[in-house]
Amino acid sequence: MREKKHCTVLAFYTTTDAIAMEKKCAEQSIPGRLIPIPRQITAGCGLAWRMTTEEYEQFRTDLEQSGIPVQQTAELLLY
């Protein structure tokens, strides 16, 4: 059985912003992936960027400096 992990989820205003984050992270080798918005979050375009909380803390400055608007950041326990 899979264990839940502490994850940081970034919700975006638009799908364009979500895709831009995916592209930016791929270019800069920042770990994570696009996921459907978890039901715990009631914001966003329907897509979110998910990464472990440890990875988020490591790359937080890079993500903030990307210029991609993030509507909400949440720490969740996810599979």
MDAnalysis code that builds the backbone (N, CA, C; Angstrom):
import MDAnalysis as mda
import numpy as np

u = mda.Universe.empty(237, n_residues=79, atom_resindex=np.repeat(np.arange(79), 3), trajectory=True)
u.add_TopologyAttr("name", ["N", "CA", "C"] * 79)
u.add_TopologyAttr("resid", np.arange(1, 80))
u.add_TopologyAttr("resname", ["MET", "ARG", "GLU", "LYS", "LYS", "HIS", "CYS", "THR", "VAL", "LEU", "ALA", "PHE", "TYR", "THR", "THR", "THR", "ASP", "ALA", "ILE", "ALA", "MET", "GLU", "LYS", "LYS", "CYS", "ALA", "GLU", "GLN", "SER", "ILE", "PRO", "GLY", "ARG", "LEU", "ILE", "PRO", "ILE", "PRO", "ARG", "GLN", "ILE", "THR", "ALA", "GLY", "CYS", "GLY", "LEU", "ALA", "TRP", "ARG", "MET", "THR", "THR", "GLU", "GLU", "TYR", "GLU", "GLN", "PHE", "ARG", "THR", "ASP", "LEU", "GLU", "GLN", "SER", "GLY", "ILE", "PRO", "VAL", "GLN", "GLN", "THR", "ALA", "GLU", "LEU", "LEU", "LEU", "TYR"])
u.atoms.positions = np.array([
    [0.837, -1.189, 0.000],
    [0.000, 0.000, 0.000],
    [0.882, 1.252, 0.000],
    [0.511, 2.205, -0.809],
    [1.277, 3.447, -0.887],
    [1.068, 4.285, 0.367],
    [2.093, 5.015, 0.732],
    [2.003, 5.909, 1.882],
    [1.771, 7.328, 1.408],
    [1.038, 8.081, 2.203],
    [0.841, 9.490, 1.894],
    [2.116, 10.250, 2.230],
    [2.391, 11.288, 1.429],
    [3.572, 12.128, 1.621],
    [3.139, 13.572, 1.767],
    [3.951, 14.338, 2.477],
    [3.697, 15.770, 2.574],
    [4.101, 16.412, 1.256],
    [3.141, 17.052, 0.610],
    [3.370, 17.677, -0.692],
    [2.966, 19.141, -0.640],
    [3.617, 19.918, -1.476],
    [3.211, 21.297, -1.684],
    [2.554, 21.357, -3.055],
    [1.388, 21.972, -3.095],
    [0.604, 22.066, -4.323],
    [0.416, 23.535, -4.662],
    [0.751, 23.890, -5.889],
    [0.598, 25.253, -6.374],
    [-0.569, 25.296, -7.340],
    [-1.582, 26.092, -7.022],
    [-2.750, 26.244, -7.898],
    [-2.573, 27.508, -8.731],
    [-3.065, 27.466, -9.963],
    [-2.881, 28.573, -10.898],
    [-4.219, 29.176, -11.314],
    [-4.164, 30.426, -11.736],
    [-5.357, 31.115, -12.219],
    [-5.833, 30.544, -13.551],
    [-4.874, 30.196, -14.423],
    [-5.236, 29.744, -15.767],
    [-4.453, 28.493, -16.152],
    [-4.976, 27.768, -17.112],
    [-4.283, 26.604, -17.654],
    [-2.965, 27.023, -18.292],
    [-2.945, 28.178, -18.894],
    [-1.715, 28.702, -19.510],
    [-0.615, 28.843, -18.464],
    [-0.975, 29.343, -17.277],
    [0.011, 29.469, -16.194],
    [0.522, 28.103, -15.751],
    [-0.375, 27.129, -15.659],
    [0.015, 25.774, -15.244],
    [0.988, 25.161, -16.254],
    [0.699, 25.308, -17.529],
    [1.572, 24.771, -18.578],
    [2.914, 25.505, -18.585],
    [2.885, 26.804, -18.333],
    [4.132, 27.579, -18.260],
    [5.008, 27.082, -17.108],
    [4.389, 26.736, -15.981],
    [5.151, 26.204, -14.848],
    [5.766, 24.856, -15.210],
    [5.010, 24.015, -15.882],
    [5.539, 22.711, -16.297],
    [6.755, 22.894, -17.208],
    [6.650, 23.803, -18.156],
    [7.752, 24.056, -19.085],
    [8.967, 24.628, -18.356],
    [8.742, 25.606, -17.488],
    [9.827, 26.245, -16.744],
    [10.554, 25.225, -15.863],
    [9.794, 24.374, -15.187],
    [10.399, 23.370, -14.314],
    [11.195, 22.349, -15.109],
    [10.704, 21.970, -16.268],
    [11.437, 21.031, -17.121],
    [12.758, 21.649, -17.579],
    [12.724, 22.925, -17.957],
    [13.931, 23.617, -18.420],
    [14.981, 23.729, -17.316],
    [14.531, 23.916, -16.072],
    [15.444, 24.138, -14.956],
    [15.649, 22.887, -14.093],
    [15.147, 21.746, -14.558],
    [15.258, 20.477, -13.828],
    [14.717, 20.571, -12.402],
    [13.590, 21.252, -12.266],
    [12.912, 21.342, -10.978],
    [11.907, 20.200, -10.915],
    [11.974, 19.369, -9.875],
    [11.082, 18.214, -9.802],
    [9.625, 18.607, -9.560],
    [8.731, 17.717, -9.944],
    [7.310, 17.928, -9.732],
    [6.537, 17.490, -10.959],
    [5.205, 17.647, -10.870],
    [4.373, 17.285, -12.016],
    [3.030, 17.977, -11.914],
    [2.379, 18.110, -13.066],
    [1.024, 18.656, -13.092],
    [0.045, 17.577, -12.651],
    [-0.921, 17.991, -11.841],
    [-1.968, 17.075, -11.380],
    [-3.306, 17.802, -11.452],
    [-4.398, 17.053, -11.458],
    [-5.699, 17.718, -11.309],
    [-5.759, 18.362, -9.919],
    [-6.428, 19.467, -9.808],
    [-6.546, 20.166, -8.514],
    [-7.128, 19.213, -7.465],
    [-6.457, 19.036, -6.332],
    [-7.032, 18.190, -5.275],
    [-8.318, 18.812, -4.724],
    [-9.214, 17.994, -4.262],
    [-10.503, 18.515, -3.786],
    [-10.371, 19.374, -2.530],
    [-9.234, 19.280, -1.831],
    [-9.012, 20.120, -0.652],
    [-8.826, 21.591, -1.025],
    [-8.537, 21.858, -2.291],
    [-8.310, 23.230, -2.763],
    [-9.501, 23.653, -3.623],
    [-10.056, 24.793, -3.306],
    [-11.189, 25.301, -4.092],
    [-10.764, 26.551, -4.843],
    [-9.726, 26.403, -5.631],
    [-9.213, 27.534, -6.405],
    [-8.601, 26.985, -7.680],
    [-8.314, 27.867, -8.569],
    [-7.518, 27.493, -9.708],
    [-8.284, 27.069, -10.933],
    [-7.499, 26.731, -11.936],
    [-8.009, 26.417, -13.268],
    [-8.333, 24.943, -13.428],
    [-8.044, 24.144, -12.431],
    [-8.257, 22.711, -12.550],
    [-6.959, 21.929, -12.583],
    [-5.829, 22.624, -12.767],
    [-4.511, 21.991, -12.753],
    [-3.660, 22.613, -11.656],
    [-2.758, 21.797, -11.103],
    [-1.852, 22.277, -10.058],
    [-0.492, 21.629, -10.254],
    [0.540, 22.263, -9.712],
    [1.884, 21.705, -9.737],
    [2.129, 21.075, -8.375],
    [2.541, 19.807, -8.381],
    [2.755, 19.067, -7.141],
    [4.219, 18.696, -7.020],
    [4.761, 18.895, -5.821],
    [6.119, 18.468, -5.504],
    [6.180, 18.183, -4.011],
    [7.194, 17.438, -3.568],
    [7.300, 17.198, -2.138],
    [7.593, 18.523, -1.445],
    [7.248, 18.596, -0.192],
    [7.488, 19.821, 0.560],
    [8.984, 20.128, 0.632],
    [9.807, 19.098, 0.743],
    [11.259, 19.298, 0.775],
    [11.759, 19.903, -0.538],
    [11.249, 19.390, -1.652],
    [11.632, 19.928, -2.961],
    [11.170, 21.373, -3.102],
    [9.970, 21.661, -2.616],
    [9.456, 23.031, -2.695],
    [10.364, 23.984, -1.936],
    [10.759, 23.609, -0.732],
    [11.643, 24.475, 0.056],
    [12.978, 24.689, -0.657],
    [13.477, 23.664, -1.314],
    [14.744, 23.762, -2.040],
    [14.648, 24.696, -3.243],
    [13.527, 24.657, -3.960],
    [13.383, 25.408, -5.209],
    [12.428, 26.603, -5.089],
    [12.029, 26.938, -3.897],
    [11.042, 28.001, -3.683],
    [11.432, 29.321, -4.348],
    [12.649, 29.758, -4.152],
    [13.101, 31.023, -4.727],
    [13.034, 30.984, -6.242],
    [13.472, 29.883, -6.843],
    [13.421, 29.745, -8.308],
    [11.983, 29.837, -8.814],
    [11.061, 29.184, -8.111],
    [9.656, 29.212, -8.515],
    [9.072, 30.612, -8.381],
    [9.403, 31.295, -7.288],
    [8.886, 32.651, -7.077],
    [9.443, 33.629, -8.107],
    [10.677, 33.423, -8.537],
    [11.302, 34.313, -9.504],
    [10.910, 33.999, -10.942],
    [10.138, 32.932, -11.144],
    [9.750, 32.547, -12.502],
    [8.800, 33.553, -13.138],
    [8.094, 34.326, -12.319],
    [7.136, 35.295, -12.846],
    [5.787, 34.682, -13.177],
    [5.604, 33.412, -12.906],
    [4.330, 32.743, -13.180],
    [3.424, 32.947, -11.967],
    [2.254, 33.555, -12.172],
    [1.375, 33.829, -11.032],
    [0.777, 32.552, -10.436],
    [0.897, 32.427, -9.132],
    [0.339, 31.291, -8.397],
    [-0.839, 31.811, -7.587],
    [-1.986, 31.199, -7.750],
    [-3.186, 31.638, -7.038],
    [-3.160, 31.197, -5.582],
    [-2.714, 29.967, -5.332],
    [-2.716, 29.443, -3.976],
    [-1.619, 28.407, -3.826],
    [-0.981, 28.394, -2.662],
    [-0.004, 27.373, -2.309],
    [-0.538, 26.652, -1.082],
    [-0.547, 25.321, -1.130],
    [-1.072, 24.545, -0.002],
    [-0.174, 23.353, 0.273],
    [-0.026, 23.045, 1.553],
    [0.663, 21.832, 1.952],
    [-0.386, 20.788, 2.271],
    [-0.303, 19.640, 1.593],
    [-1.296, 18.590, 1.742],
    [-0.616, 17.239, 1.936],
    [-1.316, 16.318, 2.511],
    [-0.866, 14.947, 2.643],
    [-1.533, 14.154, 1.514],
    [-0.738, 13.752, 0.518],
    [-1.270, 13.098, -0.686],
    [-0.549, 11.794, -0.974],
    [-1.207, 10.929, -1.742],
    [-0.574, 9.695, -2.194],
    [0.367, 9.999, -3.315],
])
